[in-house]
Every structure is written in C-alpha cells, then in structure tokens.
Amino acid sequence: MDYDIGSNFTISEGLSALSRTADTYYTAAIDHKGGVKGAYFLSVGTFATSCVATLQHSSDNGVADSFVDEADTTYKNTVSVTLTTAGSGQINVPNPRERYTRVKLVVGGTTVAGVTNMKGPLDVVYPQS
C-alpha cells in the first residue's frame, strides 16, 4: 500500500495481475470509514468471452454481513463494468453505501487480469504556524 502525499490517495493492489482461468475472483476491500471515496482500476488482457466487474458492499467486511452486489445507482457509484475485449475499466465509489466495498470479477476465459484499489482523497491536515 502506498500513500501519495501530493494527492492524498492511498493506492494498493486489489487483485494481483496474474494469469487467471475462467472463474470468479474478489479484490481486497476498501474501508470507507469516515465516508472516504474510492475507485477500482481494472486491467485485463485478451480472453475468450467477456469480463464483468461488479461493485459489492458490506457493513463489516463480510464477517457477519456478507458482501452483496451494488443494486442500483442510487448512491451514484459505478455498479458494474463489462469488457468484451482486452483493455481497462474503472469502478468509481464516490458515495459508499456501506463501510466496505470490493469488486467481484467474473472472467470468461484464461487471461491476465489485475485490479488496483485507490482510496481518497483524505482530509489534509496542515501544521499550525
């Protein structure tokens, strides 16, 4: 996890960029404590059919409250992204529905896929003069 002091974003690996077979994968969650915004950046190589990334949310990181798919755009979050060719996509979370979010990535064939999580911007605290 890296913290960029210039932009006040925390950047971390959500899902390692590895060769993956057709299956469902889940990213590491973003903790939106305090209402912090977030985003997920997808990078996917060539695959057989399609690749669908869906935003999920939970109040306790899946401990007692299971992650569920974001149902609609009421909170103005990106609900899902579908890629039909190799490329990239982005899921934005400007208004988290619950404290934790993650991405469910359904890959339709063998590919190299990875996801980068970004959290922020955080509040800037300036030293007193």
Secondary structure as GFF3:
##gff-version 3
##sequence-region A 1 129
A	DSSP	beta_strand	2	4	.	.	.	ID=ss1
A	DSSP	beta_strand	9	20	.	.	.	ID=ss2
A	DSSP	beta_strand	23	26	.	.	.	ID=ss3
A	DSSP	beta_strand	30	31	.	.	.	ID=ss4
A	DSSP	beta_strand	38	44	.	.	.	ID=ss5
A	DSSP	beta_strand	51	58	.	.	.	ID=ss6
A	DSSP	beta_strand	68	69	.	.	.	ID=ss7
A	DSSP	beta_strand	80	83	.	.	.	ID=ss8
A	DSSP	beta_strand	87	93	.	.	.	ID=ss9
A	DSSP	beta_strand	100	107	.	.	.	ID=ss10
A	DSSP	beta_strand	111	119	.	.	.	ID=ss11
###
